């Protein structure tokens, strides 16, 4: 009898132990590589997204954000998620314009230069971009903008001719083409490598947002920021579709709800931060100014040429996006 009680007690303890580890065994862990510093609004928003998912699923799905290109470099993130090396990721979608012109729609110069227009352009292009990424096994979760793009230099730019000979940092097709058209020497540098490239003189000029200038401490090597507001690029956060499909329905719904919240929050963060970043550049001693009329006019002409080039490359998809965007 005593042996039976002991055996029953042991079995009971084993059953209890099994139940106690069941939630841990059921926990799913995702990695989410990102390209920007931990304190950049994109990374902050991703961390909040991960927390929202964890809270909503009571820890059933834990997402670890890896900022600063610490897990994969920016150009490699998309491929890593496609192949399942990471379950989710965030990329500046325009760096993949060489793969498909549609990915570069938000860097068509002067097409959408306000946050309202950038949002309208995202909604117009979203179905096409979602379809393209879906064909690669990726599912879009949300998109968040940067601030409008300007030009950083060490020398004064009064006309387009003043850009000739600059060591110009490019990060996508559009910025490389601008460098070529103005006679600058284009060097492809992603955000994580930009501070070192500036410090070592590999580049002495670039086009980006106030946020990138702040992250890279542009004031340590450069003096001027021309607020040309050329475009508002976007980062897209996506998930490996197979990884998403493997989640149970309540967890999937929690991810989608957190993603919708992250998109709304991200747009608000950048609208509020855009002016703050320019104020920070000024406080660090940089001259922040609008472009001269001559420089603006020349950049506009370059913009028209690049827009025509993009339309030609993007074909029917590009026409559909622009038609939806221009619809009143």
Secondary structure, DSSP 8 states (H G I E B T S, - for coil): -HHHHHHHHHHHHHHHHHHHHHHHHH-EEEEEE-SS-TTSHHHHHHHHHHHHHHHHTTTSEEEEEE-TTSSS-HHHHHHHHHTTSSSEEEEEGGGGTTT-GGGGGGGSTTT--SHHHHHHHHHHHHHHHHHHHHTTTEEEEEEEE----EEEESS--SSGGGGTT-EEEE-SHHHHHHHHHHT-EEEE--HHHHHHHHHTTS-SEEEE-HHHHHHTTGGGT--EEE-------EEEEEEEHHHHHTS-HHHHHHHHHHHHHHHHHHHHHHHHHHHHHHHHHHHTT-EEE---HHHHHHHHHHHHHHHHHHHHHHHHHHHHHHHHHH--
